[in-house]
Amino acid sequence: MMNTDGVQDSFPVRIRKSKNFQDFVDGITLTAIAALLIVVIMLYVTTISFSTDFSLKQIGFEAVILYAATVSISLLARKYSRRKGKATQRYNEAAERVEANNQFIIERGYSAKAGAYCRKWEDTELRSARMKVLASVAISVDDFESKYIKYNKRELVAHFPDLTEDEIKVILAAKRIKRLRYDERYLTAADEINGRHSPSGGFKARTADRINTVQMFVTGAISGLFSASLIVTVVADPSWATIVTCAIKVIMIVIFGVFNIIGGYNMSAVKEARELADKADEQSRFIRWCDTQKAEDDASAAKELSAEKIGV
């Protein structure tokens, strides 16, 4: 029986840049973050020092600049931390396993068997999921597929009057279980959630990163609106207290950037590394399955050849 335990996600392995280039990019990124922080601080200082009146247009302009700075700093910080996460030993070891398995699969010509493996996995997982549901009323999957699956509730009552209401309810629940789709490209392409899903399905790190990026823009917008209200206060009352209030905004941007650094690092060093390790494990299962199929095919061919010789 095929192993359907565990969850594997798809993550493309990219060619890693040289360490010197990575160091250069990291330096540029940190410099850009520092420059953006200086721009934010200067924006506040300029507003406090030289603004004598304000308008909705000015407030909107200030808010847009602060919004752009907040989002830019967050994105840069996240990219920086994700590069650092991908430089960890855990990530590199998992990526190397995936790359080695890819090469082995291609060299042995196993890529052509990926479709059969995935369809087999889908069948096995579907039967397993149905078996768990049917177990509560002691109905086997074989009986379900041969006797009950083709009928709706009214037809079940008509054709099988001995079935109880609970049995019918469970049978209908088993019918509603959908087949999971396993993309065979996952096994030969160089991506932890709860629930039922195929190795190539589920909630990916890539999807999580996109959601986090959207969150950055939303949070930045809220932050920009908050900044506008602070600017009004500063212009109306340029006191030490309002200057401290503006400093709080700058600190908020810094804290937001720090959270994104932590989140980006964990995304690559932990989540993506785990997904790569899961993918390598699934590739290993696929390779073992192909080896078994090859051995069976060879044995069958040898048996046929022997039978032909005896016939001759």
N, C-alpha and C positions, 0 to 999 in steps of 0.2 A: 504494500500500500504506500502511496506517495506521502511524503512528509509535508503537512501543511501547517506545522507549528511555526510560530514566529511571524514577524512582519518585516518585510523589506521594502524600502522606498527607492525611487529612482533618483540618482544624482550624477550628473555628467562630470567625469574627471577631466580636468583641463591640464594642459602642459604647464608645469610650474616654472616660473621665471627664476633667473639666477638670484642668488642671495644679494649680490651687489645692487642689482636692479631693484629688488624689493626694498633694500635699505634706502635707496634714492627716492623711491615712491613714498615710503614712510616719512622721510624728511620733508618732502614737498607737502605732503598731507598735513603734517603737524604745523608747518609754516603757514599754510593756508588757514588752518583753524585759529592760530594765534593772530593772524592779520584780521580775520573776521571779528574776533573778540575786540581787537583794538578799534575797528570801525564802529562797533556797537557802543563802546565806551565813549569814543569821540562824538558820536551822534548825541548821546546824553549831555556831554559837556557843552557841545555847541548849542543845544536847546536851552540849557540852563543859563549859559553865559550871554547869549545874544538874542534870544527870543523875547520880544516885548508884548506880543499879542499872538493869538492863535486862531485857527479856522478849521473847519471840518476837512478842508483839502489838505492842510498841513498835517493834521492828525492822521489822515489816511495815508499820506506819504510816509510819515514816520512809522506807522504800523506795518506798511508793506516792506520797508527796509528791514525792520526788526524781524518780521516774519521770514523774509528771505535769509537773513543771517542765521536765525535759529535753525531753519531746515537745512541750510548748507552745512553748518557746523555739525549737526546731527548725522547727516549723510556721510560727511568726510570721516567723522569719528567712527561710524559703523564700518565703513570700508576699511579703515585702518585696523580696527580690531579684528575684523574677519580675516584679513591677511595674516595677522599675527596668529590667529587660531589655526589657519591652514599650515602654519609653519611648525606646529607642535608634532611631537613624535607619534602620538596616537593617530592623528589625521594622516600623516605621511605613510605610516605602516598600513593603514586601512586602504589608502589610495593605491599603494604598491601591490597589495593583494588583488585588488580589482583589476589593475592593469595586467598583472601576471595571468590571472584567470582569463581575461579577454584574449590575450595572446595565445594561451593554450587552446581555448575554444576555437579560435580561427585556424590554428595550425592543425588541429585534429579534424577539422571539417565538421564540427558539431553545431555550427550556426544553423545549418539546415534542419536540425532536429528541434530547434527552439519552439517552433509552432506546435509540434506534437506534445512536447513536454508541458507547454502552457495549457493546452486543451485538456491534457490528463490532470493537471493540477486543478483546473476549474471543475472538472467532473468530481474529483476526489473531495475537494473542499465543499462543493454543493451537497454531496451525499453526507458528509460529516455534519454540516450545519443542520440538515434535515433530520439526521439521526438524533441529534441532541434535542430537537423539538419533539419528535415522535416518541422518544424514550419515556415521556411522562404518561403515555397511554399504552405502552408496550406494543407499538406497531413497528414492524421492521421497515427499513427503507425499501427493501425488495418488494414487500407487499404494497407499500405506498405507491411505488412506481409502476407496478404491474396491475394494480386493482383500483386505486383511488384517484390518482393524479389527474386523470382526464375528466373527472366529474366536478360539477359545481355543487353547492349545498343542497339544492332541491333534488338533483339527480342522485346524490349520495343517499339521501333519505329514501328515495324510491328504490334504488338498486340494492342498498344494504340496510334493511330495516333493523338489523341487530346492533348497528352502531349506536352508541350513546351520544348524547348531546356534546359531552366533553370531547369524545373521540372525533366527532365531526369538526368541532372547533379547532382541535389541534391539527387535523388533516388540512383544513383550509389555511391555517397559519403556516404549515410547511409548504403549501403551494405558493404562498406569497414570498417565500425566500427567493431572491433573484440570484442568478449566476453572476459571479464576480468575473470581470474581464482582466486577463493577465496579458499585458503587452509584451510580446516576445522580444522586442527590441531592448527591453530592460536587461536581458541576460548578456547581451553583446555590446551594449552602449556603455561608454565610459562616464540615485539621488537617494518620536515614539508615540504612536497614538494608540488609543484604545478602540475597541470595536472590531468588526469583521471587515476585512479588506484583503485584496490580493497583494502579492509581493510588489507588483509594480504600481499599486494604487496607494490610497491613504493620503494623509496630510504631510506634505513634503517640507523640508527645510526651505526650499525655494519658495513655496507658497507662503510659509510663515514669514519669510523675509519680505515678500511683497506686501503682506498685511502690515508688518512693522513699518514699512516705508510709508504706506497710507496713513498710519497712525502718526508718523512724524509730521506729515503735512497738516493733519487735523490739529494736533497739539500745537504746532507752530502758529496756526491761524488763531487759536485761542490765546496763545501767548502774545501774539501781535496786538490783539484787541486789548488785552490787559495792559500792554505797554502804552497804548494810546491814552488810556485813562490816567496812567502815571504821568505822561507828558503834560496833560492838561493841568494836573496838580503842580507840576514843577513850574510851568509858565505862570500860573496864578500865584504861587507862593514859593519862590526860589530860595527856600531856607535849607539849613543843614539837614533837617528831617526829611525833606523831599529828595535831597541828594542821596541820603541813605536808602530811600525807597527805590531810587533808580539803580543803586548798587545791588539791591536785592534782585532786580530784574536780570542784571548781568550774572549774578550768582545762579539764578534759576537756569539761565542758558547753559552755564558751565555744568550744573548738576544734570541737566537733560542730556548734555553731551557725554557725561560720564556713564550714565545709565545705558546709553547707546553703545559705548565702548564695551561695557560688560556684556550687554545683550549680543552684540556682534561677535565677540570672542566666544561666548558660549554656543552661539549658533554654529560656528565652524569647528571649534575644538571639541565640542561635546556632541551636539545633535548631528551635524553632517558627518563627523567621524564615526558615530554609531551607525548611521545609515549606510555608509560605505562598508563598514564591517559586516552589517546584515546582508548587504548586496554580495559581498565576497562569499559569505556562507551559503547564500542561495545559489551562486554560481558553482560552488563546490558540489552542492546537491545535484545540480543539473549535470555536471561532469560525471558524477558517479552513476546517475541514471543513464547517461549516454554510454558509459562503459558497459553497464549491465545489458543494455539493448544491443550493443555491438557484439558482446559475448554470446548472447542468445541467437543473434542473426548468424554468427559464424558457426555455432553449433548446429543450427538448423540447416545451413548450407552444406556443412560436412555430412550431416545425416542424409540429405538428399543425394549428394554425390556418391555416398557409400551405397545407397539403395540402387542408384543407376548402374553402378559397377556390378552389383550382384545380379541385376536384371540382365546385364549384358552377358 
